[in-house]
């Protein structure tokens, strides 16, 4: 079974509370999402392997640490996942970025794929799949399936801003090898499959659409 990591850092909690406020505008919402993604990325990459290297400082030669040859890729689920990319790239500027396009059918509430594009060597990379909301878990589960079956990815982490028990259960059942990182575990889904208390439609709030 995969592990659920809830990142309850005070700065993350503070920024997320402001994002939840319905009166927070798109500009501030985007900025806060970018900042939280960076803070979460710091924790998510804590277990990257290191190797010893010899460097020469202005004083002497010294054995120090570098990340051990692991390549990274950030893959947002469009469109809301785009709001998390820049924050992660600020920490990992050499990471490649792929894209998965999915939308939720308004009648069935099931995800529909319309686009995907990945770096050529995606299967060799540690992949961080990002989407602000883990609601039903359908989009995340389908995106993970695509990464595994179509692109042969073997090392994947899923990062979201807000999760709920239903979505976590779905992803863990379908992908027990993928750890989940979230800033908050919220209460439940409502009858419209929105997270409660949540923060509304993340995509609409990022881009100022209705």
C-alpha positions as CSV (number, residue, x, y, z in Angstrom):
1,X,0.0,0.0,0.0
2,X,1.2,3.5,-0.8
3,X,1.9,6.1,1.8
4,X,-0.2,9.2,2.3
5,X,2.0,12.2,3.3
6,X,0.0,15.2,4.7
7,X,2.4,18.2,4.9
8,X,1.1,20.2,7.8
9,X,3.9,22.9,7.8
10,X,2.6,26.1,9.4
11,X,3.5,28.2,6.2
12,X,1.6,25.7,4.0
13,X,-1.5,25.8,6.3
14,X,-1.4,29.6,6.4
15,X,-1.3,30.0,2.7
16,X,-3.9,27.3,2.1
17,X,-6.3,29.0,4.4
18,X,-6.0,32.2,2.4
19,X,-6.6,30.2,-0.8
20,X,-9.8,28.7,0.6
21,X,-11.3,32.1,1.1
22,X,-13.9,32.7,-1.7
23,X,-12.8,36.4,-1.8
24,X,-9.2,35.6,-2.7
25,X,-8.7,36.7,-6.3
26,X,-7.0,34.8,-9.1
27,X,-3.7,36.7,-8.8
28,X,-3.2,35.9,-5.2
29,X,-4.6,32.4,-5.6
30,X,-2.0,31.7,-8.3
31,X,0.8,33.1,-6.3
32,X,-0.1,31.2,-3.2
33,X,-0.4,27.9,-5.2
34,X,3.0,28.5,-6.6
35,X,4.5,29.1,-3.1
36,X,2.8,26.0,-1.6
37,X,4.0,23.9,-4.5
38,X,7.6,25.0,-3.9
39,X,7.3,24.2,-0.1
40,X,5.7,20.8,-0.9
41,X,8.4,20.1,-3.4
42,X,11.1,20.6,-0.8
43,X,9.6,17.8,1.3
44,X,8.7,15.6,-1.6
45,X,12.3,15.4,-2.8
46,X,13.7,14.7,0.7
47,X,14.5,11.1,-0.2
48,X,16.4,11.7,-3.4
49,X,19.6,9.6,-3.3
50,X,22.9,11.4,-2.9
51,X,26.5,10.5,-4.0
52,X,29.9,11.7,-2.8
53,X,31.8,14.0,-5.1
54,X,35.2,15.8,-4.6
55,X,35.1,19.6,-5.0
56,X,37.8,22.1,-4.6
57,X,36.8,25.0,-2.4
58,X,38.9,28.2,-2.1
59,X,40.4,26.5,0.9
60,X,41.0,22.9,0.0
61,X,39.6,19.8,-1.7
62,X,36.6,18.3,0.1
63,X,34.1,15.4,-0.3
64,X,30.6,16.7,-0.5
65,X,27.1,15.6,-1.7
66,X,25.3,15.8,-5.0
67,X,22.0,14.2,-6.1
68,X,22.9,10.9,-7.5
69,X,22.1,11.1,-11.2
70,X,18.4,10.9,-10.8
71,X,16.5,12.7,-13.5
72,X,13.2,14.4,-12.6
73,X,10.0,15.1,-14.6
74,X,7.0,17.2,-13.6
75,X,3.7,16.2,-15.2
76,X,0.7,18.5,-14.5
77,X,-2.9,17.3,-15.2
78,X,-4.3,20.1,-17.4
79,X,-5.4,22.6,-16.8
80,X,-5.3,23.2,-13.0
81,X,-2.0,21.3,-12.5
82,X,-0.2,24.0,-14.5
83,X,-0.5,26.2,-11.4
84,X,1.9,23.9,-9.5
85,X,4.6,23.6,-12.1
86,X,6.5,26.9,-11.6
87,X,6.9,26.4,-7.9
88,X,8.5,23.0,-8.5
89,X,10.7,24.3,-11.3
90,X,12.0,27.0,-9.0
91,X,13.5,24.1,-6.9
92,X,14.3,21.8,-9.8
93,X,15.1,24.0,-12.8
94,X,16.6,21.2,-14.9
95,X,13.4,19.0,-14.6
96,X,11.6,18.2,-17.8
97,X,7.8,18.9,-18.0
98,X,5.2,16.7,-19.6
99,X,1.5,17.3,-19.9
100,X,-1.7,15.3,-19.6
101,X,-4.9,16.8,-20.7
102,X,-8.1,15.6,-19.0
103,X,-11.5,17.1,-18.1
104,X,-14.3,15.9,-16.0
105,X,-17.5,15.0,-17.9
106,X,-20.2,17.2,-16.3
107,X,-22.8,14.4,-16.5
108,X,-20.8,11.3,-15.5
109,X,-18.1,13.1,-13.5
110,X,-15.6,10.7,-15.1
111,X,-12.3,12.0,-16.6
112,X,-11.9,12.2,-20.3
113,X,-8.4,12.3,-21.9
114,X,-7.8,14.8,-24.8
115,X,-4.0,15.3,-24.8
116,X,-0.6,13.9,-23.6
117,X,3.0,14.9,-24.4
118,X,6.0,13.7,-22.5
119,X,9.8,14.1,-22.6
120,X,11.5,11.4,-24.7
121,X,13.2,9.7,-21.7
122,X,10.2,10.0,-19.3
123,X,10.5,6.3,-18.4
124,X,13.9,6.9,-16.9
125,X,12.8,9.8,-14.7
126,X,11.3,10.2,-11.3
127,X,7.9,11.6,-12.2
128,X,6.0,14.0,-10.1
129,X,2.3,14.0,-11.2
130,X,0.6,17.2,-10.0
131,X,-3.1,18.3,-9.7
132,X,-4.4,20.7,-7.1
133,X,-7.4,18.6,-6.2
134,X,-7.7,14.8,-5.4
135,X,-11.5,14.5,-5.3
136,X,-13.0,11.3,-6.8
137,X,-9.5,10.1,-7.8
138,X,-10.6,9.3,-11.3
139,X,-8.4,11.8,-13.1
140,X,-5.3,11.0,-11.0
141,X,-5.8,7.2,-11.3
142,X,-6.3,7.4,-15.1
143,X,-3.2,9.7,-15.5
144,X,-1.1,7.3,-13.4
145,X,-2.3,4.4,-15.6
146,X,-1.3,6.3,-18.7
147,X,2.1,7.1,-17.3
148,X,2.7,3.4,-16.5
149,X,1.1,1.8,-19.6
150,X,1.8,4.3,-22.4
151,X,5.0,5.8,-21.2
152,X,6.4,2.9,-19.1
153,X,7.1,5.1,-16.0
154,X,8.2,3.1,-13.0
155,X,8.9,5.7,-10.3
156,X,6.0,8.1,-9.8
157,X,4.9,10.4,-7.0
158,X,1.5,12.2,-6.9
159,X,1.2,15.6,-5.4
160,X,-2.0,17.6,-4.8
161,X,-3.0,20.6,-2.7
162,X,-6.2,19.2,-1.2
163,X,-7.3,15.6,-0.9
164,X,-10.3,13.8,0.5
165,X,-10.8,10.2,1.7
166,X,-12.6,9.0,-1.4
167,X,-9.9,10.1,-3.8
168,X,-7.1,8.8,-1.6
169,X,-8.8,5.4,-1.4
170,X,-9.3,5.3,-5.2
171,X,-5.6,6.1,-6.0
172,X,-4.3,3.7,-3.3
173,X,-6.5,0.9,-4.5
174,X,-5.6,1.4,-8.2
175,X,-1.9,2.3,-7.7
176,X,-0.6,1.0,-4.4
177,X,3.0,1.7,-5.6
178,X,2.4,5.5,-5.8
179,X,2.9,7.7,-2.7
180,X,0.5,10.6,-2.3
181,X,1.6,14.0,-1.0
182,X,-1.0,16.6,0.0
183,X,-1.2,19.8,1.9
184,X,-4.6,18.9,3.5
185,X,-6.9,15.9,4.0
186,X,-10.3,17.4,3.8
187,X,-13.6,15.9,5.1
188,X,-15.5,14.4,2.2
189,X,-17.1,14.8,-1.3
190,X,-20.4,16.5,-1.6
191,X,-23.2,15.4,-4.0
192,X,-21.6,17.2,-6.9
193,X,-18.2,15.5,-6.2
194,X,-16.6,18.7,-4.9
195,X,-14.3,18.4,-1.9
196,X,-15.7,19.8,1.4
197,X,-14.6,22.3,2.6
198,X,-12.2,22.4,-0.3
199,X,-11.6,25.7,-2.2
200,X,-13.9,25.4,-5.2
201,X,-12.8,24.7,-8.7
202,X,-9.1,25.2,-8.7
203,X,-8.8,25.7,-12.5
204,X,-11.5,28.4,-12.5
205,X,-9.8,30.2,-9.5
206,X,-6.4,30.0,-11.1
207,X,-7.4,31.3,-14.5
208,X,-10.4,33.5,-13.5
209,X,-12.9,31.6,-15.6
210,X,-16.4,30.5,-14.7
